[in-house]
Amino acid sequence: MSILQWLAVLLIALLAIALAAIGAGQAGLLQGTPPADLGVHNGRLKPPSTTENSVTSQAALYPDHPQRAYADIAPLALRGDGPATIAKIRAVVEQMPGAKVIKSDADYLYAQFTTPLMKFVDDVEFWFDPAAQVVQVRSASRLGKGDLGANRKRIEAVRSALAAAP
């Protein structure tokens, strides 16, 4: 087989793999399972993931966690009181591509973000922490070892939109 024939076979194989992956995503096979342990427990959101695919403003609560440094992100500043800030965050989140609000309370918001092509799902939480007077955040991918910075970018986009909100 010539080099060109070999490259053609390789290209066809890679294309078939890519199409199979897209098909799996479109069929919902890459969504993962929703975590059963989300929410606030004893003043804490769920710890960071064990791989580089999550961020949390409470990473410092887990000093021996292997991803503590990677996951560390600042909490969101209040814009009014806690419930008003959560309401503003909800309005921001609802305008973001792929977002679906799953649970919304005066002091807590849980949303899922789904990517358009592969249908990967990230779980995102916002909690008004009355002791610290901030909104604690956690954003984590359900699948994969890395997120290419998507969770950090998402939280920073919310932070920017919240700061610009009236």
C-alpha positions in Angstrom: 0.0 0.0 0.0 1.3 3.4 -0.9 1.7 6.3 1.5 -1.3 8.1 -0.1 -3.5 5.0 0.2 -2.4 4.5 3.8 -3.2 8.2 4.6 -6.6 7.8 2.9 -7.4 4.8 5.1 -6.3 6.6 8.2 -8.4 9.6 7.3 -11.5 7.5 6.7 -10.9 5.7 10.0 -10.5 9.0 11.9 -13.6 10.4 10.2 -15.6 7.2 11.2 -14.4 7.6 14.8 -15.4 11.3 14.9 -18.8 10.5 13.4 -19.4 7.7 15.9 -18.5 10.0 18.8 -20.8 12.7 17.6 -23.6 10.1 17.1 -23.0 8.9 20.7 -23.2 12.5 22.0 -26.4 13.2 20.0 -27.9 10.0 21.3 -27.3 11.2 24.9 -24.7 8.6 25.7 -22.2 11.2 26.9 -24.4 13.0 29.4 -23.2 11.1 32.4 -25.3 10.6 35.5 -26.5 13.5 37.6 -24.7 13.4 40.9 -26.9 12.4 43.8 -25.0 14.4 46.4 -25.3 18.0 45.1 -26.6 20.8 47.4 -25.4 22.3 50.6 -24.3 19.9 53.3 -23.0 21.3 56.6 -22.2 24.6 55.0 -20.3 23.0 52.0 -20.9 22.3 48.4 -19.6 19.0 47.0 -15.8 18.8 46.9 -13.9 19.3 43.7 -13.6 16.4 41.2 -10.5 14.3 41.5 -9.5 15.3 37.9 -9.0 18.7 36.3 -12.7 19.2 35.4 -14.2 21.3 38.1 -13.9 24.6 40.0 -15.2 25.5 43.4 -14.9 28.5 45.6 -14.7 26.2 48.6 -11.5 24.4 47.4 -9.6 25.6 50.5 -11.9 23.5 52.7 -10.2 20.5 51.2 -6.4 21.2 51.8 -5.3 17.6 51.0 -7.4 17.3 47.8 -5.3 16.5 44.8 -7.1 19.1 42.6 -7.4 21.8 45.2 -5.1 24.3 43.4 -6.7 23.7 40.0 -10.2 23.9 41.3 -9.8 27.1 43.4 -11.9 30.0 42.2 -13.2 33.1 44.1 -16.7 33.2 45.3 -19.1 35.7 43.8 -19.7 39.0 45.5 -23.1 39.9 46.6 -25.2 42.3 44.5 -27.8 43.3 47.1 -28.6 40.6 49.7 -28.2 36.9 49.2 -31.6 36.2 47.7 -31.4 39.2 45.3 -28.0 38.0 44.2 -29.2 34.5 43.6 -32.1 35.9 41.6 -29.7 37.9 39.4 -27.5 34.9 38.9 -30.5 32.9 37.8 -31.4 35.6 35.2 -27.8 35.5 33.9 -27.7 31.7 33.8 -31.0 31.5 32.0 -29.5 33.6 29.1 -26.5 31.4 28.7 -26.3 28.8 25.9 -27.1 25.3 26.9 -28.3 26.2 30.4 -31.2 24.6 32.2 -32.2 25.6 35.7 -33.0 22.5 37.7 -33.5 23.9 41.2 -34.0 27.4 42.3 -34.4 28.5 45.9 -33.9 31.9 47.6 -30.4 30.9 48.7 -29.4 28.1 46.2 -29.4 27.6 42.4 -28.6 24.4 40.5 -28.3 24.4 36.7 -27.1 22.0 34.1 -25.1 23.2 31.0 -25.2 20.9 28.0 -22.7 21.4 25.1 -24.4 21.6 21.7 -22.5 19.0 19.7 -21.4 16.2 22.0 -24.1 16.9 24.7 -21.7 16.7 27.6 -23.4 18.0 30.8 -21.8 20.1 33.5 -23.5 20.6 36.9 -23.3 24.1 38.3 -24.3 25.3 41.8 -24.5 28.7 43.4 -25.2 29.0 47.2 -25.6 32.2 49.3 -23.3 31.6 52.2 -24.7 33.7 55.0 -21.6 33.3 57.3 -19.2 34.5 54.6 -21.7 36.9 52.9 -20.7 35.7 49.4 -22.1 33.3 46.9 -20.2 30.0 46.9 -19.9 28.3 43.5 -19.1 24.9 42.1 -19.1 23.9 38.4 -18.1 20.4 37.4 -18.1 18.2 34.3 -19.7 14.8 34.8 -17.4 13.0 32.4 -13.8 13.3 31.4 -10.5 14.0 33.0 -10.3 17.6 31.8 -12.6 20.4 30.8 -10.3 22.6 28.8 -11.1 25.4 31.3 -14.8 25.4 30.4 -16.0 25.4 34.0 -13.7 28.3 35.1 -14.7 30.3 32.0 -18.4 29.7 32.8 -18.1 31.0 36.3 -16.1 34.0 35.2 -18.7 34.8 32.6 -21.4 34.7 35.3 -19.2 36.9 37.5 -18.8 39.5 34.7 -22.5 39.5 33.8 -23.4 39.8 37.5 -21.1 42.8 38.0 -22.6 44.5 34.9 -26.2 43.7 36.0 -28.3 46.7 37.3 
